[in-house]
Amino acid sequence: MILDEPTVGIYPALRKKIWKELASIRDAGRSVLVTTHVTNEAELTDRVALLLYGDIIAFDKPKVLEAQYQVDTIEEVFLKAEGEQ
């Protein structure tokens, strides 16, 4: 399943339900690809690829990237990877 920004403009309770359903689909052995600019939602994924000008600048499990870049969030990983921190 490929979803582009599936929770943009969605109120918090419904967003939580959507992510729960996506986890259910994943747990059933299906692949789910989600694009988002909402970096805290990237924390909910198994693996995250950070793109800058069409290039992958970081790719791994969220916690691995946070440890590698010595930061607490995927947003901070992105900022550091693109040279903003």
PLY file of the C-alpha trace (Angstrom):
ply
format ascii 1.0
element vertex 85
property float x
property float y
property float z
element edge 84
property int vertex1
property int vertex2
end_header
0.00 0.00 0.00
1.34 3.45 -0.88
-0.05 6.49 0.95
0.89 10.12 0.35
0.42 12.29 3.45
-2.49 10.16 4.74
-3.03 12.12 7.96
-2.59 15.72 6.87
-5.58 17.74 8.02
-6.94 14.90 10.13
-7.91 15.52 13.74
-5.80 13.67 16.38
-8.23 10.87 17.31
-8.71 9.82 13.69
-4.98 10.13 13.00
-4.30 7.72 15.87
-6.83 5.26 14.42
-5.23 5.50 10.97
-1.76 4.71 12.37
-3.21 1.79 14.36
-4.76 0.40 11.17
-1.49 0.85 9.26
0.32 -1.11 11.99
-2.32 -3.83 11.66
-1.76 -4.03 7.92
2.01 -4.24 8.49
1.57 -6.91 11.16
-0.45 -8.96 8.66
2.69 -9.13 6.51
1.89 -6.40 4.02
4.13 -3.50 3.11
3.04 0.07 3.72
4.90 3.04 2.22
3.95 6.41 3.70
5.21 9.81 2.62
4.93 12.64 5.11
6.33 16.01 6.06
5.10 15.43 9.62
8.37 14.24 11.11
6.93 13.05 14.42
4.83 10.58 12.42
8.04 9.18 10.92
8.81 8.01 14.46
5.91 5.54 14.05
7.50 3.70 11.14
9.78 0.68 11.06
12.26 2.42 8.77
12.53 5.97 7.56
14.19 7.42 4.47
14.92 11.14 4.61
14.92 12.81 1.21
16.51 16.12 0.26
16.24 17.35 -3.33
15.38 13.81 -4.46
18.36 12.16 -2.76
18.18 9.84 0.23
20.32 11.48 2.91
19.54 8.99 5.70
17.82 5.60 5.87
17.34 3.27 8.84
15.11 2.60 11.85
14.13 5.87 13.53
15.91 5.05 16.82
19.08 3.99 14.95
19.17 7.30 13.08
18.56 9.26 16.27
21.46 7.44 17.97
23.71 7.83 14.93
23.09 11.58 14.77
23.01 11.88 18.58
19.63 13.60 18.66
16.19 12.86 20.12
13.85 13.13 17.11
13.69 12.38 13.40
13.20 16.09 12.77
16.55 16.75 14.43
18.11 13.94 12.36
16.87 15.63 9.21
18.17 19.03 10.28
21.55 17.63 11.19
21.79 15.48 8.04
21.09 18.48 5.84
23.61 20.56 7.76
21.18 22.87 9.58
22.39 22.05 13.13
0 1
1 2
2 3
3 4
4 5
5 6
6 7
7 8
8 9
9 10
10 11
11 12
12 13
13 14
14 15
15 16
16 17
17 18
18 19
19 20
20 21
21 22
22 23
23 24
24 25
25 26
26 27
27 28
28 29
29 30
30 31
31 32
32 33
33 34
34 35
35 36
36 37
37 38
38 39
39 40
40 41
41 42
42 43
43 44
44 45
45 46
46 47
47 48
48 49
49 50
50 51
51 52
52 53
53 54
54 55
55 56
56 57
57 58
58 59
59 60
60 61
61 62
62 63
63 64
64 65
65 66
66 67
67 68
68 69
69 70
70 71
71 72
72 73
73 74
74 75
75 76
76 77
77 78
78 79
79 80
80 81
81 82
82 83
83 84
